[in-house]
Amino acid sequence: MKNKVYLFLLLCCLGNFAFANTDKHLPNEANPSLTDLTETNTSNIEEFFTDPVINCPNNITVTTAQGQSTKTVSWNAPTATTPCVVSSGQTCGPNSISGFKYLGKYGNSKYYCSATDNFTYSQAKQKAANNGGFLANICSSDVNHFLTSSLLANQAWIGLNDRSNEGHFRWDSGSTCGYRNWAHGEPNDEHNTNEFHGADNVVLTRHDGQWRDRNGNERYEFIMEIPCTDGTRPGNVTVAQTAGPTSGSAFGIGSTTIRYTATDECGRTKSCSFTVTVRDGGPIDPCQNNGGDSDGDGVCDNQDNCRFNANPDQADNDGDGIGNVCDDTPNGGGSGGDCNSVTVVGESGKVTITDIPSNAKIEISGPSTGYGQQLVCSGNCDGMEMVSNLSAGSYNVTVQTFNPYCYKLYTVTVTGGGGGNPCDNQGGDSDGDGVCDNQDNCDFTSNPDQADNDGDGIGNVCDDTPNGGGGGGADACKNLTVTGGDGKFTISNITAGDTKLEYLGASTGYALVDICNGNCGSSQMVTGLAPGHYTIKAQTFSPYCYAEYSIEVTGGGGG
């Protein structure tokens, strides 16, 4: 502490220094002021925020259905985020703290007075800090009056001192407010008691509300200040559509702009946009519900006299309903015939077929064909055809005519066989391996050792799965479910891995077409069909099974 001599010299050097009112400053305090001052309130400085962020969908392009002028379009609404932060309200200290009298809230702080007056300056400062506060700042005459009227004892420590730099008083809290209310002759850096000399700390006096410097080891009550704090939270952001039809609307042909705007609680906005483009799908295909137009000649299949060869002129010289481009006899010939009038007879080693229409197609399958379809004649059949040298067993004979279309399945039994060959009466020996066909596990490929690894009755040399697989029971092909529909038919309940499926009808020109062979799923669907009658052939080979199904297809697919 400086002594009286230094203070006297300092006052002499300053000359005619004058005090104004009761707001007094030590002459060498930095930036003295003669009026009430308040701290700068930095909480009013607006924090910089960027605009919200909003992400629109990408541009959308769709095409109308044929013959339609609008298309329904949907999308997910954009989402938005914002850096905006808003006030969540003010948080202040409690109204009750043990060891203190609550003086009240003034401005942006709460004030408390210690319940006793037995604190040195350092003890007061520490106890205030322990309770979340500091020794009080007094930055205006209003605050000074408020605290003076609330004191319990005659004097109380406040947070002003010049302990760090003699004559330069500063607030413990770090506040830079310049308000002072010194008593006359203060600060004088002394307290004339026998016990203490020198004074660096300041007390507020109850009887006049003025300030005096005191030695920090003296004991007084103290005033604690706890400032209130302003809480914050992330601001909300809303998204609204501001242009264009809403999601799920019907859009006309052309381009439409859709715009959304995000608005946050700070009042900032950001927009984004995208376009919905609807393309014209063109007129309705006139053949869409008339079987399609398989050959693209402009004549719908249910009217075309040659569905798979383009003939827009529909020329039909002989008037038989078959266009010239796909008629074997465009200028006449052939017979309308009826496949139902054919007679098929199974005999010893042969099948005899009579009453055959001249434009018929005949196929046979059975033991001697390996159960595969074998052509007998097509378009060049005689009135009687004979298939001989057959092994004993059951045979399927199919007869088709095409003008008008007719299909018929005949099943006959062939017995025995003739000649001096030991296999004559045992189905013959088609592959010449010395094993008669009625015992041979591979009739048309020589395998004298009859090897059959998986024991399925099919020799390894002609078994697609010699080590296992396939099979589905003796009646696997007969347990299928075949359903006709609009432009399609469906085959289900396929259980055998070696199933072979074929079909014929209006859309195949009545020629047999494969559906699947050994690779069928549990269900197969054939689509894009013209309306009409269809025949489905099903075979399995381990053991052999054959069945036919007839269905009607309505409507039409393709286009």
Secondary structure as GFF3:
##gff-version 3
##sequence-region A 1 559
A	DSSP	alpha_helix	4	14	.	.	.	ID=ss1
A	DSSP	three_ten_helix	42	44	.	.	.	ID=ss2
A	DSSP	beta_strand	53	55	.	.	.	ID=ss3
A	DSSP	beta_strand	60	63	.	.	.	ID=ss4
A	DSSP	beta_strand	70	73	.	.	.	ID=ss5
A	DSSP	beta_strand	79	81	.	.	.	ID=ss6
A	DSSP	beta_strand	85	91	.	.	.	ID=ss7
A	DSSP	beta_strand	100	106	.	.	.	ID=ss8
A	DSSP	beta_strand	109	114	.	.	.	ID=ss9
A	DSSP	alpha_helix	121	130	.	.	.	ID=ss10
A	DSSP	beta_strand	134	135	.	.	.	ID=ss11
A	DSSP	alpha_helix	141	148	.	.	.	ID=ss12
A	DSSP	beta_strand	155	161	.	.	.	ID=ss13
A	DSSP	beta_strand	170	171	.	.	.	ID=ss14
A	DSSP	beta_strand	201	205	.	.	.	ID=ss15
A	DSSP	beta_strand	211	214	.	.	.	ID=ss16
A	DSSP	beta_strand	221	227	.	.	.	ID=ss17
A	DSSP	beta_strand	229	234	.	.	.	ID=ss18
A	DSSP	beta_strand	237	243	.	.	.	ID=ss19
A	DSSP	beta_strand	249	252	.	.	.	ID=ss20
A	DSSP	beta_strand	254	264	.	.	.	ID=ss21
A	DSSP	beta_strand	269	279	.	.	.	ID=ss22
A	DSSP	three_ten_helix	324	326	.	.	.	ID=ss23
A	DSSP	three_ten_helix	339	341	.	.	.	ID=ss24
A	DSSP	beta_strand	343	347	.	.	.	ID=ss25
A	DSSP	beta_strand	350	354	.	.	.	ID=ss26
A	DSSP	beta_strand	361	365	.	.	.	ID=ss27
A	DSSP	three_ten_helix	367	369	.	.	.	ID=ss28
A	DSSP	beta_strand	374	378	.	.	.	ID=ss29
A	DSSP	beta_strand	384	387	.	.	.	ID=ss30
A	DSSP	beta_strand	393	402	.	.	.	ID=ss31
A	DSSP	beta_strand	405	414	.	.	.	ID=ss32
A	DSSP	three_ten_helix	424	426	.	.	.	ID=ss33
A	DSSP	three_ten_helix	460	462	.	.	.	ID=ss34
A	DSSP	three_ten_helix	476	478	.	.	.	ID=ss35
A	DSSP	beta_strand	481	484	.	.	.	ID=ss36
A	DSSP	beta_strand	489	492	.	.	.	ID=ss37
A	DSSP	beta_strand	500	505	.	.	.	ID=ss38
A	DSSP	three_ten_helix	506	508	.	.	.	ID=ss39
A	DSSP	beta_strand	513	517	.	.	.	ID=ss40
A	DSSP	beta_strand	523	526	.	.	.	ID=ss41
A	DSSP	beta_strand	532	541	.	.	.	ID=ss42
A	DSSP	beta_strand	544	553	.	.	.	ID=ss43
###
